[in-house]
Amino acid sequence: MPASVLIVGPASWNTLVVLDRLPEPVPHMQFAEETWETVGGTSAGKALSLTALGRATTLYAQAGDDEQGDRLRDALRAAGVNVRWADGVTERHLNLMTRGGERVSLYLAAPRATAGALDDAVRAAMTAADVVVLDLGAESERLLPLARAVGTPIWVDVHDYDGEAEFHRPFLAAADAVFCNADRLDDPVAFLRRCIAAGSRLAVCTLGADGALAIDEDGTEHRVAAVPVEVTDTNGAGDAFFAGVLDARLSGAGVADALAAGAASASVVLRTRHLHPLLDAVRPLSP
């Protein structure tokens, strides 16, 4: 049976605003160059890319009984993503962006951890999966002990971790594979080597237009260049890279080939202003 993935984490409904520059921290007025609404959330991004790659994937996420929650559920259903929804607040972001890829994400609403009503179903899904992806969030943090007890390999994405924040540490301690970006790391290679020394079998850092680097369980360093592409929007590129690497590794690829698959997957997402081209024709997304 083909390997499958369970992803636990955020799916959100986002408003995206393109500006000529990020706002300065003083009272002022700016005009948006463009604005639209669409699906967001790091776990939704990974699920969309894995689904497009043909990998059997289930997303476990939260959404509320409201207009944004309905639009989020409808969009992911139309895109073909298999989702097990838990009750909660619909996560919403306001993303302020520039054409150069700079971004400030404002969280308008974020769900809290559930009381565990679906834990039996989640445990069964974790047991059946070949990899469990635990993305940063309150519900994922609550489910960390369950995931570790089940024993399925755990992949985590700590995004712009600074190497010090307490919230990320339980995720890092549980991880068989760690992904991050270099935005707040002074020495990405040193951080990746610490992850391997702590027990992870793969540690990967994305470097934006400079590609990505990885350290495998033997301590070997690997690098991959970004695929040249005309960038429409950078949202979701890191999640698509993660998905490409994971899909390739589940298919038996070595680290170097998996990184190349991740770069190719990210290039697909960079061409769309949604998290994935699967959403390009989906309504009710904003035009």
C-alpha positions in Angstrom: 0.0 0.0 0.0 1.4 3.5 -0.9 2.7 5.5 2.1 0.3 8.0 3.6 0.6 11.2 5.6 -1.4 12.7 8.4 -1.0 16.5 8.9 -2.1 18.2 12.1 -2.2 21.9 12.1 -3.5 25.2 10.9 -5.8 25.9 7.9 -7.0 29.5 7.8 -8.9 32.0 5.8 -6.6 34.9 4.8 -6.8 38.4 3.5 -3.7 39.3 1.5 -2.7 42.9 0.8 0.1 43.9 -1.5 1.9 47.1 -0.7 4.8 49.0 -2.3 6.5 48.8 1.1 5.8 47.4 4.5 4.2 49.9 6.8 6.5 51.9 9.1 5.6 52.0 12.8 4.2 55.5 12.7 0.6 56.8 12.0 0.2 57.1 8.2 -1.9 56.1 5.2 -1.0 53.7 2.4 -2.8 52.5 -0.7 -2.9 48.8 -1.5 -1.7 47.7 -4.9 -3.9 44.6 -4.8 -5.9 42.6 -2.3 -7.7 39.2 -2.2 -8.9 36.5 0.1 -7.9 32.9 -0.1 -7.0 29.7 1.9 -4.0 30.0 4.2 -2.3 28.1 6.9 0.9 26.1 6.8 -0.9 22.7 7.2 -3.3 23.5 4.4 -0.4 24.4 2.2 1.4 21.1 2.8 -1.8 19.1 2.3 -2.5 20.9 -1.0 0.9 20.2 -2.4 1.0 16.5 -1.2 -2.5 16.0 -2.7 -1.3 17.4 -6.0 1.7 15.1 -5.9 -0.7 12.1 -5.6 0.3 11.3 -2.0 -2.5 9.9 0.2 -2.9 12.7 2.7 -5.3 13.6 5.5 -5.4 17.0 7.1 -6.7 17.4 10.7 -7.6 21.0 11.3 -10.1 23.3 13.1 -12.7 25.7 11.7 -15.8 27.4 13.1 -19.4 27.6 12.1 -19.1 30.9 10.4 -18.8 32.4 6.9 -15.0 32.1 6.8 -15.1 28.6 8.1 -17.6 27.6 5.4 -15.4 29.2 2.7 -12.4 27.4 4.0 -14.1 24.0 4.1 -15.6 24.5 0.6 -12.4 25.6 -1.0 -10.3 22.7 0.4 -13.1 20.2 -0.6 -13.2 21.6 -4.1 -9.4 21.3 -4.3 -9.6 17.6 -3.5 -8.0 17.8 0.0 -9.2 15.2 2.5 -9.8 17.0 5.8 -11.0 15.8 9.2 -12.4 19.0 10.8 -12.6 19.6 14.5 -14.7 22.4 16.0 -13.0 25.6 17.0 -12.5 29.2 15.9 -11.7 29.7 12.3 -8.1 30.9 12.0 -7.8 34.2 10.1 -4.8 36.2 9.0 -4.2 39.6 7.5 -1.0 39.3 5.4 0.7 42.5 4.4 3.2 41.8 1.6 5.5 43.4 -1.0 6.3 42.3 -4.5 9.8 41.4 -3.2 8.5 38.8 -0.8 8.5 40.7 2.4 5.6 39.9 4.7 4.0 40.7 8.0 1.3 38.3 9.1 -1.3 39.6 11.6 -3.3 36.9 13.3 -7.0 38.1 13.5 -8.2 34.8 15.1 -6.5 31.6 16.2 -8.2 28.4 17.6 -7.3 27.0 21.0 -6.6 23.4 21.7 -9.7 21.2 21.7 -10.9 19.1 24.7 -10.0 15.9 22.8 -13.3 14.7 21.5 -11.7 13.3 18.4 -8.6 11.8 20.0 -9.6 8.2 19.3 -10.0 9.0 15.6 -6.7 11.0 15.6 -4.9 8.1 17.3 -6.2 5.7 14.7 -5.1 8.1 11.9 -1.7 8.5 13.4 -1.3 4.7 13.7 -2.3 4.2 10.1 -0.1 6.9 8.6 3.5 6.4 7.6 4.4 10.0 8.7 2.7 12.4 11.0 3.3 16.1 10.3 2.8 18.2 13.4 2.7 21.9 12.5 3.0 24.7 15.1 -0.3 25.3 16.9 -2.2 24.8 20.2 -3.9 21.6 19.1 -0.7 20.1 17.7 1.1 20.9 20.9 -1.6 19.1 22.9 -1.4 16.1 20.6 2.4 15.8 20.8 2.4 13.2 23.6 -0.1 11.1 21.7 1.9 11.2 18.6 5.1 10.2 20.4 3.2 7.3 22.1 1.9 6.0 18.8 5.5 5.9 17.4 4.9 7.0 13.8 7.7 9.1 12.5 7.1 12.8 13.2 8.1 15.7 10.8 7.9 19.2 12.1 8.3 22.7 10.5 9.4 25.4 12.9 9.4 28.1 10.3 11.3 31.3 11.4 12.6 29.8 14.7 15.3 31.9 16.4 16.9 28.9 18.1 15.7 30.0 21.5 11.9 30.2 21.8 10.4 27.8 24.3 7.2 27.0 22.4 9.1 25.2 19.6 11.2 23.0 21.8 8.7 20.2 22.4 8.2 19.9 18.6 12.0 19.8 18.1 12.4 17.1 20.8 9.8 14.9 19.1 11.0 15.3 15.5 12.4 12.7 13.2 12.7 15.4 10.6 13.0 19.2 11.2 12.4 22.0 8.7 12.9 25.7 9.2 13.9 28.8 7.3 16.9 31.0 7.8 15.1 34.3 8.5 16.1 34.4 12.2 19.0 32.0 12.5 22.5 33.4 12.8 24.1 30.1 11.8 21.6 27.7 10.0 24.2 24.9 9.6 25.0 24.9 13.3 21.3 24.8 14.2 20.7 21.8 11.8 23.6 20.0 13.2 22.2 20.5 16.7 18.9 18.9 15.5 20.8 15.9 14.2 22.8 15.6 17.4 19.5 15.7 19.4 18.1 12.7 17.5 16.5 14.0 14.3 17.4 12.0 11.2 17.0 14.9 8.8 17.2 18.7 9.3 16.5 21.1 6.5 16.6 24.9 6.2 15.2 26.8 3.3 17.1 29.9 2.1 14.5 31.6 -0.2 16.0 32.5 -3.5 19.3 30.8 -2.5 17.6 27.3 -2.3 18.0 25.1 0.7 20.5 23.1 2.7 20.1 19.9 4.7 22.1 17.8 7.2 21.3 14.1 7.1 21.7 11.6 9.9 25.3 10.8 9.0 26.2 14.5 9.3 26.6 15.0 5.5 25.6 18.5 4.3 23.5 18.8 1.1 22.5 21.9 -0.8 20.0 22.6 -3.6 19.5 25.7 -5.7 16.1 27.2 -6.2 14.3 26.5 -9.5 14.3 29.7 -11.5 10.7 30.9 -11.9 8.8 34.2 -12.4 7.4 34.7 -8.9 3.8 35.7 -8.6 3.5 35.2 -4.8 5.8 33.5 -2.2 3.0 32.4 0.2 3.1 28.6 0.6 6.5 28.1 -1.1 8.1 26.7 2.1 5.2 24.3 2.7 5.4 23.1 -0.9 9.1 22.5 -0.5 8.4 20.5 2.6 5.8 18.5 0.8 8.1 17.8 -2.1 10.9 16.5 0.1 8.5 14.4 2.2 6.8 12.8 -0.9 10.2 12.0 -2.4 11.5 10.5 0.8 8.4 8.3 1.2 9.1 7.1 -2.4 12.6 6.1 -1.4 14.6 9.0 -2.7 17.9 10.0 -1.2 18.4 13.4 0.5 19.9 15.1 -2.5 17.1 13.9 -4.9 14.5 14.8 -2.2 15.8 18.3 -2.0 15.5 18.7 -5.7 11.9 17.4 -5.6 11.2 20.0 -2.9 12.6 22.8 -5.0 10.5 21.7 -8.0 7.4 21.6 -5.8 8.1 25.1 -4.5 8.5 26.4 -8.0 4.9 25.3 -8.8 3.5 27.3 -5.9 5.5 30.4 -6.7 3.6 30.8 -9.9 0.2 31.3 -8.2 -1.1 33.8 -5.7 -2.9 31.0 -3.8 -1.3 28.3 -1.7 -1.3 26.0 -4.7 -2.6 26.0 -8.3 -5.3 23.5 -7.2 -7.0 26.6 -5.8 -6.8 28.7 -8.9 -10.2 27.7 -10.2 -11.9 27.2 -6.9 -14.7 29.5 -5.7 -15.6 31.3 -3.4 -12.0 32.6 -3.5 -11.6 36.2 -4.3 -10.7 36.9 -8.0 
